[in-house]
Amino acid sequence: MTQLLDTRSVRDYLLQLQQRIVTALENIDGELFISDDWQKEPTEPLRGNGRSRMLEGGQVFERAGVGFSHVQGDMMPPSATAARPQLAGRGFEALGVSLVFHPRNPYCPTVHMNVRLFIAQQEGAEPVFWFGGGMDLTPYYGFEEDARHFHGVCRDALAPFGETLYPRFKKWCDEYFYLKHRKEQRGIGGIFYDDFSELGFERGFDMMRSVGDAFLSAYLPIVEKRRVLPYGERERDFQNYRRGRYVEFNLVFDRGTLFGLQSGGRTESILLSLPPVVNWRYNWQPEPGTPEAKLYTDFLIARDWV
């Protein structure tokens, strides 16, 4: 007998989570998100719908995107079968919420979070499901108390599901958000997990909710604390330079970006994570002893924060 998975409850939760996060950011920023609902045609290889919520040019957030999608396809793309080659050729269903916030003040860190469910389907066979997601922080100027706070909330969100999950997912995050060509961490990490089904569907869904619900507690206190710090052209220039690393990772390594593009997803929604302003400089190095150098020596390394 084929297992029935309650995707309706997952969809309802994800839409509610998206709205809750949007409302919280509107209250901080003072500007409103636009809502862009989209629908893929039934005849396209990738079918389904979604809702992209975007804030551009806000007072606190230069760009903030929170995307929901629920799509189905007839054949899993290579990025989804890399770890499970035996599922190649199956149809699939995927739904999730993904967000990236790029604050205006360089002392406020960029943040990424997503939670998702993926189901591989084949006629006459049991569906194969897994959960994925996590959250990670990318500061431009490091503060140890911010890193400890962020990781502490991540640890507490996972604690009800086993004491081994936080160290395991923290290590996974450090290894995943790593720019191999730079030999450099993208930020101070957080938690990351994928292809995760060992708790079963109901308990896995509970863990998804715990991670999603923890996001605002992990991030907003940091923004509230750092948004008032004065900054000048020097800090802004360094922020835009470091944003280049974010672009490099998302376009070269990120599995979500690759999955979206390979499966024929909606390009605007896939690339809403990119920063609005960014620059690169050839072979630039920070001066020793500066706050910019401290980011590299003290924060862009894999270390224990809690």
N, C-alpha and C positions, 0 to 999 in steps of 0.2 A: 504494500500500500504506500502510495506516494505521500511523503511528509508535507503538511500544510504549514507554511510560514506566514506569520501575521504581519505582512508588509503594510497593511493599512494603519496599524498602530504606530509603526515606525515612521510612516509618512506624516501622520498627524503630529507626532512628537517633533519631528524635524521642522515642520512649518511653524509650530509654536515656538521652538527654540530660535529660529531665524527672527521672528517678530520680537521676541523678548530682547534679543541682543540689539536689534535695530532701535527699539524704543530707548534702551539704556544709553546708546551712543547719541541719539538725538537729544536726550536730556543733558548730556555733557557738552555737546558741541553747539547746540542752539540752532543748527541747520537741519533740514529734513532730508531723508533719503528719498530718492526716486525709486519707483517700483516698475520693473520691466518684466512682465510675464511673457513667456515664449512657449511655442508649441512646435514640435517637429512633425512634419507631414507623415501620415501613415505609410506612404510608399517609400520613405527614405530608409536606408540601412539602419539608422539609429532613430528610434521612435520615442516619444514621451514628451515631457513638459518640465518647466521649471520656473523659478522666479528669482531674478537678480535684483538685489537691492544695493544701490550705489549712492555714496556721498562724495561729491567732488568739490574741492575748494572750500572746505569748512573752516571754522575758526580754530578748531583743535586738530581735526584730521584733514590732511591734504587730499587723501583718498582713503575711503573705507568701502570695501565690497563684501557683501554677505550673499552667497549664492546657494539656492536650493535647486536640486535636479532629481528627476525620477525618470530613468530612461530604460529602454529595452532594445536588444539587438539580436540578430540571428547568429552572429559568430563573434566570439571573444577576441579582442585585439591582442597583439603580441605582448603588450605591457601587462596584461591581466593574466597571461598564462606562463609568464617567465618562470614563476616559482611552482607552477602546477601544469607542466606540459601535457599531462594526461587529460586535461580538460579542453585542449585545443579543439575547435570545431563546435563546441556547445554554444547554445544561445545564452543570453544573460539578462539579468535585471539588476540595476544599480540605483541606489538612492542615497542622498547625503546632503549635508550642509558643509560648506567650506568658506572660510573668511580670511582676509588679510587686511590689516589696518596700517596705514602709513601716516603717522602723526606729523604735524607741521614742526613742532619744537624738536630739535635734535636730541634733547635730553629725554624725550619720550621714546621708548623702543617700538619698533615694528613688531607686530605679532601675527601669528598664523595659527588657525585651529581648523580641524575638520573631524567630522564623525560620519561614518558611512556603513552601509550594508551592501554586500555584493552576493548575488545568487547565480550560480551556473546551472543551466537547465538543459535537459535532454529528454525527449519523448521516451517514456517507459522506464526512466531511471530516477533514483532519488535525487532531489536537488542538493547541490553542494553550496553551502553558504559560508560566509565569513564576514567579520566586522573589521574595520580599520579606522584609524584616526589618530588623534593626539593634539598637542599644542606645543608651540615653541616660541621663544622670545629672541629677538634680534636687536640688541642695543647698539647705539652709536657711541654712547658714553656710558661706561659701566658703573653700576652701583651694586655692591655686594648684598645689601639688604633687599634690593629688588629681586636679585637672582634667588636668594634664599626664600623670599616670600612666594615667588612663582613656583619654584620646585616644591615647596611645602604644600601648596594647594594641590598640585598634581599628585603628590604622594598620598595625601589624605583622600583624594577622589578614588584612588585605586585600592586603598586599604581594605574596604569591606570585601574585596574579591580575592584576597590573598596577599600575604606580606612580600612575596617574591616578585609581584608584578611591577611595582615602581622601579626597583633597581634594574629589572630586565628591560622595561620599556624606556627607561632613562638611557641605558647603554645603547639600545636600538636607535633612539633619537640622535645621540651623539654620532653614531656610525652612519646614519642615513643623511643627516643634514651636514654633510662634509663635502667641501669642494676639493675633489681629488687633485685636480690640476693646479690648485693653489696650495695644497696641503694645509688647509685652514678650515676650522669650524665656521658654519654660517653665523652662529650666535651662541647663546649660553644654553641652548637646548630646552628640554622639557621632557615630554613623553611622546613616543611614537610606537604604533603597533599596526600590523597588517596580517592578512591571512589568519585571523584569530577566531577560532570556533571551539576551543577546548572547554569552555564553560557551558556549551549548549546554547540554543537560541534564546530562551527566556533570560537566562543569567547574562548572556552576552549583551542582550538589549539593555538590561539593567546597568551594565558597565558603560555602555554607550551613553546612557542618560546621565550617569554620574560624571563622566568626563565633560559632556556638553554643558551640564548644569554648573560645573565648577569654573567655567571659563571666565565669566564676569568677575568672580571673586579673585581669580588669579591676576587679571590684567588691570581692571579699573582702578584699584588703589594706587598702582604705579603711575598711571596717567594723571590721576588727581594730584599726586605729589610732585611730579616732574613738569607738568604743563606750565607752571608759573615761573620756572627758572628762566632768567634772562639769557639770551644768546645773541650772537652776532654773525657776521659774514663768515668768519673762520669755522664756527660750528656748523653752519648751514652747508658750507662747501664740503666739509668732511662727511656730513650726512649723505649728501648726493653722491659722493665718491663711493661710500660704503654701500649705498643702494645698488651700485653696479654689481656687487657680489650677489645680491638677492636675485637680480635679473639673470645672472649667469647660472645660478643653481636652478631656478625655475625652468629655464629654457633648455638646459642640458641634461639635468638629472631627475627632475621631479616626475614621479610615476603618475600623479594625477593629471599633470599637463599632457604627458605622453598618451595616457589613456584617452583623454578627451579629444585630442587631435587625431589619434589613430582610429577612433571609433566614429568619427564624423560628427563630433559634438559641436555645440554652438561656440564659435571662436571668441566672441565678445565676452561671454560668460567664463570661458576658460582662462582668458588673459586679464581678467579684472584684477588679478593679484599683483600686477606689475606696478611699480611706483610711477607717479606722474612726471617726476623730474629726476634725472639721473645723469652722472657723468663718469667718464673713465679718464685716467691719466697714465701715461706710459711710465712703468717702473717706479712709481711713487712710493716713498717710504716715510713714515712719520719720524719726527725728530725725537731722539731718545729723551726720556724724562717728561714728555708731554702727556696730557690726558689722552690724546689720540694713540700714542704708543702704548699706554697702559691698557687700552682695549685689547690690543694684540697679545700682550704678555700675560695679562691677568684674567681675561674673560674669554677670548677666542681659543680656549683650550678645554679639553674634556676633563672636568673635575667634579667632585662631589660638592653639592651645595647644601644639602640637608643631612 
